[in-house]
């Protein structure tokens, strides 16, 4: 039986963002969006993330290189509000969280074999598999 609840005490809870490929816009240019999630990290470096916030309500922006992207106007605030709720809770229910790659260099990263998996994926992507 797997553990379903994890005590919040001792976890680092933070709102985090990442860029995601959203395909192409109407002109055929790449469209990149920023998605937010709440991340919990334990002392061993294991990490779990709670859903993604955005790009839901968004605006198109053009950066200095001419790249276009979607920015969720409320996603960061929603993720931070959820992080505050998680920090105030006694435990998180792991049925609603997704285990993600551990913190780089942490014991969970080394023992879990993540480095080998990443190297294998990179080699396959480069056509060396």
N, C-alpha and C positions, 0 to 999 in steps of 0.2 A: 504494500500500500504506500502510495506516495504522500509526502507532506502536503497538506492543503493550505495551512496557515503559517505565516512567518511573522514573528514579532517585529514591530517597527523599531523598537529600541535597538540601537546598534547598527541600523541601516542608514546609509546616506541616501536621502530622497532629493531628487532634483528634476527640474524641467529641462529637457534637452531637445535640440533640433538637429535635423539632418536634411540635406538636399536630396530630392528625388527627381528622376526623369519622368516628365509628364507627356512625353511624345513630342509632336510637332504642332506649332501654331498654324493659323490659316495660311501663312506665307511660306510654310515649310521649314521655319527656323526651329531649332531645339527649344523646348519649353521646360524650365526647371522650377520646381516648387520647393518650399520649405515646409516640412512637416514636423510637428512637435509631439513629444511623448513624455511621460513621467517615468523616470528610471530609479530603481532601488538597487543599491550596491551593498553587499555585506562585507565584513572584515576580510574575508578570503578572496574578494574580488569578483565573486559571482554576481551576475546582474540579471534583473528582470525589468521588462518595460510594460507599461499599461497603455494600450491603444495609441492611436495617433490623432492629433488635433490639427486639422488643416491639410492642405489648403481648402478650406470650406468657404469662408467669406474672404475674397482675395482681390488683389489689384495687380495689374501687369506693370512691371518695372523694367527699365532698361539700365544696365550697368555701364560703367565707363568704357568697356570693351564692345559695347553694342549688344551684349547678351540680354535676352529677354527672359523674364521669369514671373511666376506667381508668388505673391507674398500674402499669407493669411493675415488679415488685419486684426483678428481677435484670437488667433490660435495660441500665441505666446501667453496672453493673459489667461486663457482658459486652462492651459497646461500648468501654469504657475498656481492658479487657484486650486486645481486638482492636487498638485504637489502639497499645498498647504493642508488640504483635507487629509491626505495620506499621512503627513507628519503628525497630525493630531490624533490619528487612529492608534489603536493598540496593536493591530496586526493587519497584514494584507492577505487577501484570499488568492492563493496562487492559481486558482482555476481561471482567473481573469487576467493574469499576467503571462507574458511570454518570456521564457528564458532566452537571453541574447548572449553575444560574445562577452566573456569576462573582461575585466580591466586588463589592459596590456601589461604583461610582465608579472601579473599577480599569481599567487599559488594556483588559483582556479584556472587561469589561462595556461600555465605550464603543465599541470597535471591533466587537464582536459584535452590536451593535444591540439589546441586551436592553431598553434603556429604551423604544425604539420598540415592541417586541413587547409589553411590559407595558402601555404606554399603549393600544395597540390592543385588547388583551384586556380592559382595564378599560372602554373605551368600548363594546365589544361586550356586556359584562356589564350595562352601564347602558342598553343598548338604542339606542346611537348609531351602530352599525356601518353 
